[in-house]
Amino acid sequence: MAKIPSTAVFSTKHFLALSLALNVSFILRMLYEGEQGHNMSCIKNETDFDTKTHSNIIKSRVVMSSSTSSLANSTCTDGKARSNRIINLDHGNPTVYGKYWRQSGDKTNIIIRGWQSMSYFTDVSNICWFLEPEFANEVMRLHRVVGNAVTGGRYVVVGTGSSQLYLAALYALSSSHAAQPINVVCAAPYYSSYPTMTDYLKSGLYKWGGDAETYEKDGPYIELVTSPNNPDGHVRTSKVNRSEGLLIHDLAYYWPQYTPMTSPADNDLSLFTLSKITGHAGTRIGWALVKDKEVAKKMTKFIELNSIGVSKDSQLRAAKILSAVSDSCEQENSQEGDSFFKFSQKLMTNRWKQLREVVNRGELFSLPQFSPAFCNFFNQVLEPQPAFVWLKCEGNVEDCESFLREHKILTRSGRHFGVSPKYVRISMLDTDENFSHFIDRLSSI
């Protein structure tokens, strides 16, 4: 057998080493660019907006949304990032509180062992048999700490967010023996998903009945009272106000960072959701405070038929989060820093201040005006600062959503809330970076 020259072996070894080094360098380069994020805002003429849906779906080779804002909003080296960036404030994705929870360390960490949460059942003697006691206790505790709802004589029904609870409430309040579906109404501007959610399954029990302000039909009805209201932020009461009416109070935003806590809400049926309190939308947890035992039973039955209960893991995580919020309020004067609500209230105050300064410098837009009120939680007079901006385009601009889209700001048209397209809803709950870009963009129009 011929012997391979030593020089050939030497060259082969160096070739392999060089090849390996180049491959490692290439992989590291790819990982680095992935971490930095490809600046999609530098790609021109790639995006086509679909104006037919309220969610403003961006049809493109690159999908830009607030959920990927850390990539979509990265700095563009050509200096044109701000003018090319698409700012998506259509959705109410509550990423605004991420900074607080990152700073809180491991206070909300939980460990769920493999043998835990295996059974469907929690307490078969409870009306809501899948309700985790720890979660129920923390719900009651937080309401007592904040003072925003009467909890005495109420049953807690847990749901996969307040959306499931809304449908459960409609089911519970409807009669299975009625000749016609019961009408469901809400004063405009109303939450844009109410009509769709109500009519989506084409139930024979209930149907969307339109604007409560103009509702005049006889007989039973269900009225939704959202307070503070989504989208315009105003505190509300019932509009139809007849004896045969059944009320559902959506109190998703009745928390100190959004509006003054003037008194505990004392309603027959109130809905709450974790996402709008703490920002943990992905946990998918909401709850109802229900006065009537039979209504609570029917709501529980709906959730049983719909999803056979609610994730115990999510309930345990939510309990830990709510506990951390209550703890922060009770330890306000310690060296732990601001309570969650003080932190979030300062943040919302600062954002509304910036926005009003920009809007007041021109005559193109206008904002709602709110009356200050005494907040029992903060023990001072405060002005509401809602989670959404109800912006109106003044002058000759008839379609505010289209106008802002031309400036690469995605919003939701007033048409979806039952009012004029001169209005748009804009989320105030996005990241600091996205909000900053929004303020810069708006000031340049």
C-alpha positions as CSV (number, residue, x, y, z in Angstrom):
1,M,0.0,0.0,0.0
2,A,1.3,3.4,-1.0
3,K,2.2,5.7,1.9
4,I,0.5,9.1,2.0
5,P,3.0,11.9,2.1
6,S,3.2,13.7,5.4
7,T,2.6,17.0,3.6
8,A,-0.7,15.7,2.3
9,V,-1.8,14.7,5.8
10,F,-0.8,18.1,7.0
11,S,-2.8,19.9,4.3
12,T,-5.9,17.8,4.8
13,K,-5.9,18.5,8.6
14,H,-5.6,22.2,8.0
15,F,-8.3,22.1,5.4
16,L,-10.7,20.4,7.8
17,A,-9.8,22.9,10.6
18,L,-10.3,25.8,8.3
19,S,-13.7,24.4,7.1
20,L,-14.9,23.9,10.6
21,A,-13.9,27.4,11.6
22,L,-15.7,28.9,8.7
23,N,-18.9,26.9,9.5
24,V,-18.8,27.9,13.2
25,S,-18.3,31.6,12.1
26,F,-21.2,31.4,9.8
27,I,-23.5,29.8,12.4
28,L,-22.5,32.4,15.0
29,R,-23.2,35.2,12.5
30,M,-26.7,33.8,11.9
31,L,-27.4,33.5,15.6
32,Y,-26.2,37.0,16.2
33,E,-28.4,38.4,13.4
34,G,-31.4,36.4,14.7
35,E,-30.9,37.9,18.2
36,Q,-30.6,41.4,16.8
37,G,-33.7,40.9,14.6
38,H,-34.0,41.5,10.9
39,N,-35.4,45.0,10.6
40,M,-38.5,44.4,8.6
41,S,-39.3,48.1,8.6
42,C,-36.5,48.5,6.1
43,I,-38.2,46.3,3.5
44,K,-40.1,48.6,1.2
45,N,-43.2,48.0,-0.9
46,E,-43.7,44.6,0.7
47,T,-46.8,45.2,2.8
48,D,-50.4,45.2,1.7
49,F,-53.1,46.1,4.3
50,D,-56.4,44.2,4.2
51,T,-59.0,46.9,5.1
52,K,-61.9,44.4,5.2
53,T,-61.4,43.2,8.8
54,H,-61.4,45.0,12.1
55,S,-58.1,43.2,13.0
56,N,-56.2,45.0,10.2
57,I,-54.5,41.9,9.0
58,I,-51.2,42.7,7.4
59,K,-50.8,40.5,4.4
60,S,-47.1,40.4,3.6
61,R,-44.0,38.3,3.3
62,V,-43.3,39.7,6.7
63,V,-46.0,40.0,9.3
64,M,-45.5,42.9,11.7
65,S,-47.4,43.1,14.8
66,S,-47.1,44.3,18.4
67,S,-46.4,40.7,19.4
68,T,-43.2,40.8,17.5
69,S,-42.4,44.4,18.2
70,S,-38.9,43.6,19.5
71,L,-38.0,42.5,16.0
72,A,-40.2,44.8,13.9
73,N,-39.1,47.9,15.8
74,S,-35.3,47.3,15.8
75,T,-33.2,50.2,14.7
76,C,-32.6,50.5,10.9
77,T,-29.1,51.4,9.9
78,D,-30.2,53.6,7.0
79,G,-31.7,56.1,9.4
80,K,-35.2,55.7,8.0
81,A,-36.5,53.2,10.6
82,R,-39.0,55.6,12.2
83,S,-40.6,56.6,9.0
84,N,-40.8,53.1,7.6
85,R,-41.9,51.3,10.8
86,I,-45.5,50.0,11.0
87,I,-47.0,50.7,14.4
88,N,-49.7,48.2,15.2
89,L,-52.0,49.6,18.0
90,D,-55.1,47.9,16.8
91,H,-55.1,45.1,19.4
92,G,-55.1,45.5,23.2
93,N,-52.2,43.2,23.8
94,P,-51.2,44.3,27.4
95,T,-47.4,44.1,27.2
96,V,-47.1,47.4,29.0
97,Y,-46.5,45.9,32.4
98,G,-43.6,43.6,31.3
99,K,-41.0,45.9,32.9
100,Y,-42.6,45.6,36.4
101,W,-42.8,41.8,36.3
102,R,-39.2,41.5,35.0
103,Q,-38.1,43.6,38.0
104,S,-40.1,41.6,40.4
105,G,-37.7,38.6,40.1
106,D,-39.0,35.2,41.2
107,K,-41.9,36.5,43.3
108,T,-44.4,35.0,40.8
109,N,-42.6,31.9,39.9
110,I,-44.4,28.6,40.6
111,I,-43.4,24.9,40.4
112,I,-46.1,22.5,39.3
113,R,-44.9,18.9,39.9
114,G,-45.8,16.1,37.5
115,W,-48.3,14.5,39.8
116,Q,-50.2,17.8,40.5
117,S,-53.4,19.1,38.8
118,M,-54.1,15.7,37.2
119,S,-57.8,15.4,38.1
120,Y,-60.7,17.1,36.4
121,F,-62.1,17.8,39.8
122,T,-61.1,20.2,42.6
123,D,-64.1,20.3,45.0
124,V,-67.3,18.5,43.9
125,S,-69.2,20.2,46.7
126,N,-68.5,23.6,45.2
127,I,-70.9,25.0,42.6
128,C,-67.9,25.7,40.4
129,W,-66.3,22.3,40.9
130,F,-63.1,23.1,38.9
131,L,-62.3,26.3,40.8
132,E,-59.0,26.1,42.7
133,P,-59.5,27.3,46.3
134,E,-56.1,29.2,46.2
135,F,-57.2,31.2,43.2
136,A,-60.6,32.0,44.7
137,N,-59.0,33.2,47.9
138,E,-56.6,35.5,46.0
139,V,-59.5,36.9,44.0
140,M,-61.5,37.8,47.1
141,R,-58.3,39.2,48.7
142,L,-57.5,41.5,45.8
143,H,-61.0,42.9,45.7
144,R,-60.9,43.6,49.4
145,V,-57.4,45.3,49.0
146,V,-58.5,47.5,46.1
147,G,-62.1,48.0,47.2
148,N,-63.6,47.8,43.7
149,A,-66.2,45.1,44.2
150,V,-68.5,43.7,46.8
151,T,-67.6,40.0,47.4
152,G,-69.9,39.1,50.2
153,G,-72.7,36.8,49.2
154,R,-71.1,36.2,45.8
155,Y,-70.1,33.0,44.1
156,V,-66.9,32.9,42.1
157,V,-67.0,31.3,38.7
158,V,-63.7,30.9,36.9
159,G,-63.4,31.0,33.1
160,T,-60.8,30.9,30.3
161,G,-60.7,34.7,30.1
162,S,-63.7,36.9,30.4
163,S,-64.8,36.0,26.8
164,Q,-65.8,32.5,27.9
165,L,-67.5,33.9,31.0
166,Y,-69.5,36.4,28.8
167,L,-70.9,33.5,26.7
168,A,-71.6,31.5,29.9
169,A,-73.5,34.5,31.3
170,L,-75.6,34.8,28.2
171,Y,-76.4,31.1,28.4
172,A,-77.3,31.4,32.1
173,L,-79.5,34.4,31.8
174,S,-81.4,33.2,28.7
175,S,-84.6,31.1,28.9
176,S,-84.7,27.8,27.2
177,H,-88.5,28.0,27.0
178,A,-88.8,31.5,25.3
179,A,-90.5,31.6,21.9
180,Q,-87.8,34.0,20.6
181,P,-84.1,34.6,21.4
182,I,-83.6,37.3,24.0
183,N,-82.0,40.5,22.7
184,V,-78.6,41.5,23.9
185,V,-77.9,45.2,23.8
186,C,-75.1,47.6,24.7
187,A,-74.8,51.4,24.4
188,A,-72.6,52.5,21.5
189,P,-69.7,52.8,21.3
190,Y,-69.5,49.2,22.5
191,Y,-66.7,46.6,22.6
192,S,-66.2,45.6,19.0
193,S,-66.4,41.8,19.7
194,Y,-69.7,41.8,21.5
195,P,-71.9,41.6,18.3
196,T,-69.7,38.9,16.8
197,M,-69.4,36.8,19.9
198,T,-73.1,37.0,20.6
199,D,-74.2,35.9,17.1
200,Y,-71.2,33.6,16.2
201,L,-73.0,30.3,17.2
202,K,-76.4,31.5,16.0
203,S,-77.9,30.4,19.3
204,G,-81.6,30.1,19.6
205,L,-81.3,31.4,23.1
206,Y,-80.0,35.0,22.5
207,K,-79.1,37.3,19.7
208,W,-77.5,40.7,19.2
209,G,-80.1,43.5,19.6
210,G,-77.9,46.6,18.9
211,D,-77.5,49.9,20.6
212,A,-79.0,50.1,24.1
213,E,-79.5,53.9,23.6
214,T,-82.1,53.3,20.9
215,Y,-83.6,50.0,22.1
216,E,-87.4,50.1,22.5
217,K,-88.6,46.5,22.1
218,D,-90.9,45.1,24.8
219,G,-90.1,42.1,26.9
220,P,-87.0,40.7,28.6
221,Y,-83.5,41.7,27.4
222,I,-79.9,41.5,28.5
223,E,-77.9,44.7,28.7
224,L,-74.1,44.8,28.8
225,V,-72.7,47.6,30.9
226,T,-68.9,48.0,30.4
227,S,-67.5,50.4,32.9
228,P,-65.0,51.9,32.3
229,N,-66.1,51.5,28.8
230,N,-64.1,49.9,26.0
231,P,-63.4,51.9,23.8
232,D,-64.0,55.4,25.1
233,G,-63.0,55.0,28.8
234,H,-66.2,56.6,30.3
235,V,-67.8,55.2,33.5
236,R,-71.3,53.8,32.6
237,T,-74.6,52.7,34.0
238,S,-77.6,50.9,32.4
239,K,-79.2,52.8,29.6
240,V,-82.4,50.9,29.0
241,N,-83.2,50.6,32.7
242,R,-86.4,48.6,32.7
243,S,-87.6,46.1,35.2
244,E,-87.5,43.1,32.8
245,G,-83.9,43.7,32.0
246,L,-81.0,41.5,33.0
247,L,-77.6,43.1,33.4
248,I,-74.0,41.9,32.8
249,H,-71.4,44.3,34.1
250,D,-68.1,44.0,32.3
251,L,-65.6,45.5,34.8
252,A,-62.3,44.4,33.0
253,Y,-60.9,48.0,33.4
254,Y,-62.3,48.9,36.9
255,W,-58.8,49.0,38.5
256,P,-56.8,51.8,40.0
257,Q,-54.4,52.4,37.0
258,Y,-57.3,53.1,34.7
259,T,-60.0,55.0,36.7
260,P,-60.6,56.3,40.3
261,M,-62.0,53.7,42.7
262,T,-65.0,55.6,43.8
263,S,-67.0,52.7,45.4
264,P,-67.2,49.0,45.4
265,A,-69.3,47.7,42.5
266,D,-72.4,46.0,43.8
267,N,-73.8,44.1,40.9
268,D,-75.7,40.8,40.3
269,L,-73.1,39.6,37.8
270,S,-69.7,41.2,37.2
271,L,-66.9,40.0,34.9
272,F,-63.2,40.4,35.5
273,T,-60.1,39.3,33.6
274,L,-56.4,38.9,34.6
275,S,-55.1,40.2,31.3
276,K,-56.3,43.8,31.9
277,I,-55.2,43.9,35.5
278,T,-51.7,42.6,35.4
279,G,-51.1,42.1,31.7
280,H,-50.9,38.3,31.8
281,A,-53.2,37.7,28.8
282,G,-51.5,34.4,27.8
283,T,-52.6,32.8,31.1
284,R,-56.2,33.0,29.9
285,I,-58.0,33.5,33.2
286,G,-61.0,35.5,34.1
287,W,-63.7,35.3,36.8
288,A,-67.3,36.3,37.5
289,L,-68.8,37.4,40.8
290,V,-72.3,36.1,40.8
291,K,-75.0,36.9,43.3
292,D,-77.7,34.3,42.2
293,K,-76.8,30.7,43.0
294,E,-78.8,29.3,40.0
295,V,-77.1,31.7,37.6
296,A,-73.7,30.6,38.9
297,K,-74.8,26.9,38.5
298,K,-75.8,27.5,34.9
299,M,-72.6,29.4,34.1
300,T,-70.6,26.5,35.5
301,K,-72.6,24.1,33.4
302,F,-71.8,26.0,30.3
303,I,-68.1,26.0,31.0
304,E,-68.3,22.2,31.8
305,L,-70.0,21.6,28.4
306,N,-67.7,24.0,26.6
307,S,-64.3,23.0,28.0
308,I,-64.8,20.6,30.9
309,G,-63.5,23.2,33.4
310,V,-60.6,25.6,33.4
311,S,-56.8,24.8,33.5
312,K,-55.7,24.3,37.0
313,D,-52.2,25.2,36.1
314,S,-53.4,28.6,34.8
315,Q,-55.4,29.1,38.0
316,L,-52.4,28.4,40.2
317,R,-50.2,30.8,38.2
318,A,-52.9,33.4,38.3
319,A,-53.2,33.0,42.1
320,K,-49.5,33.6,42.5
321,I,-49.7,36.7,40.4
322,L,-52.7,38.1,42.2
323,S,-51.0,37.3,45.5
324,A,-47.9,39.3,44.4
325,V,-50.2,42.3,43.5
326,S,-51.9,42.2,46.9
327,D,-48.6,41.8,48.7
328,S,-47.2,44.8,46.9
329,C,-50.1,47.0,48.0
330,E,-50.0,45.9,51.6
331,Q,-46.2,46.4,51.7
332,E,-46.3,49.8,50.0
333,N,-44.1,51.6,52.6
334,S,-41.4,48.9,52.6
335,Q,-38.2,49.1,50.6
336,E,-39.5,46.8,47.9
337,G,-40.4,49.7,45.7
338,D,-43.8,50.9,44.3
339,S,-46.8,48.6,44.5
340,F,-48.0,47.2,41.2
341,F,-50.9,49.7,41.0
342,K,-48.8,52.7,41.9
343,F,-46.3,51.6,39.2
344,S,-49.0,51.1,36.6
345,Q,-50.9,54.3,37.5
346,K,-47.7,56.4,37.1
347,L,-47.1,54.7,33.7
348,M,-50.6,55.4,32.4
349,T,-50.5,59.0,33.7
350,N,-47.3,59.6,31.9
351,R,-48.6,58.1,28.6
352,W,-51.8,60.1,28.7
353,K,-49.8,63.3,29.4
354,Q,-47.6,62.8,26.4
355,L,-50.5,62.0,24.2
356,R,-52.6,65.0,25.2
357,E,-49.6,67.3,24.7
358,V,-49.2,66.0,21.1
359,V,-52.9,66.2,20.3
360,N,-53.3,69.7,21.8
361,R,-50.6,71.1,19.6
362,G,-52.7,70.7,16.5
363,E,-56.3,70.7,15.4
364,L,-56.4,67.5,13.4
365,F,-57.3,65.2,16.4
366,S,-59.4,65.4,19.5
367,L,-59.6,63.3,22.7
368,P,-62.3,62.6,25.3
369,Q,-62.4,64.7,28.4
370,F,-62.8,63.0,31.8
371,S,-64.0,64.3,35.1
372,P,-61.6,63.8,38.0
373,A,-62.9,61.9,41.0
374,F,-61.7,60.9,44.4
375,C,-60.0,57.6,44.4
376,N,-60.5,55.6,47.6
377,F,-57.5,53.4,46.8
378,F,-55.0,56.1,46.3
379,N,-56.8,58.5,48.7
380,Q,-56.6,61.5,46.3
381,V,-58.5,63.0,43.4
382,L,-57.4,61.5,40.1
383,E,-58.4,61.7,36.4
384,P,-59.2,58.6,34.5
385,Q,-56.5,57.3,32.1
386,P,-58.1,54.5,30.1
387,A,-56.4,51.5,28.5
388,F,-57.5,52.8,25.1
389,V,-57.5,56.1,23.3
390,W,-60.8,57.0,21.6
391,L,-59.3,59.3,19.0
392,K,-61.4,61.5,16.7
393,C,-60.2,62.9,13.4
394,E,-61.5,66.4,13.0
395,G,-62.1,68.5,9.8
396,N,-62.5,66.8,6.5
397,V,-61.1,63.4,7.5
398,E,-64.0,61.1,7.4
399,D,-62.2,57.7,7.7
400,C,-59.7,58.1,10.6
401,E,-58.5,54.5,10.4
402,S,-57.5,54.8,6.7
403,F,-56.0,58.2,7.3
404,L,-53.7,56.8,10.1
405,R,-52.9,53.7,8.1
406,E,-51.5,56.0,5.4
407,H,-49.1,57.1,8.1
408,K,-48.4,53.4,9.0
409,I,-50.4,53.5,12.3
410,L,-52.8,50.6,12.6
411,T,-55.9,51.3,14.7
412,R,-59.5,50.0,14.9
413,S,-62.3,52.0,13.2
414,G,-65.3,53.4,15.0
415,R,-67.5,51.4,12.6
416,H,-66.7,48.2,14.6
417,F,-67.9,49.9,17.8
418,G,-71.2,51.0,16.3
419,V,-70.3,54.6,15.6
420,S,-68.8,57.0,13.0
421,P,-65.5,56.0,11.2
422,K,-64.2,59.5,12.2
423,Y,-63.3,57.7,15.5
424,V,-60.6,55.0,16.1
425,R,-59.6,53.0,19.1
426,I,-55.9,53.0,19.9
427,S,-54.3,50.7,22.5
428,M,-52.3,52.4,25.3
429,L,-51.0,49.0,26.5
430,D,-48.2,48.3,24.1
431,T,-44.5,48.3,24.9
432,D,-42.7,51.5,25.9
433,E,-40.8,51.4,22.6
434,N,-43.9,51.0,20.4
435,F,-45.7,53.8,22.4
436,S,-42.7,56.1,21.9
437,H,-42.7,55.5,18.2
438,F,-46.4,56.2,18.1
439,I,-46.0,59.5,19.8
440,D,-43.2,60.5,17.5
441,R,-45.3,59.5,14.4
442,L,-48.4,61.3,15.6
443,S,-46.5,64.5,16.3
444,S,-45.1,64.5,12.8
445,I,-48.5,64.3,11.0
